[in-house]
Amino acid sequence: MNTASIAEWILSRFTAPERAASIIGDLTESAASSNVVWFWWSLLQTALSLFGHSLRTNPAGTARRVFLWSLQLLAFSFLWHRLMGYSWFWSVGINLLIDVLSPMWRGHKGFQQRPRL
């Protein structure tokens, strides 16, 4: 999986896949004259902006998703900590990694918005 596809996957959590591909194309073109740090910093800013837009346009739905994800993260981290004996830090890290990677093999769309008509 190359950098552009990972970045596109990240943005598709917050917007429609077509829009994410377009944004990544623009960032990739601009990154040709910059460095990789600029690319990932711009991607982070864009993702946060899209998340903020989702929060403004659908605050209840976005807050519900964030709350449920946080609850899941804490519950599974607690189980990893208690049952497997990992430190709390590693338990949270393992669960964050699982949460980030699991949508890749399930095709889950995360915070994706409905396409505008």
Buried (B, 14 or more C-beta within 10 A) or exposed (E): EEBBEEBBBBBBBBBBBEBBBBBBEEBBEEBEEEEEEEBBEBBEEBBEEBBEBBBEEBEEEBEEBBEEEEEEBEEBBBEBBEEEEBEEEBBBBBBEEEBEEEBEEEEEBEBBBEEEE
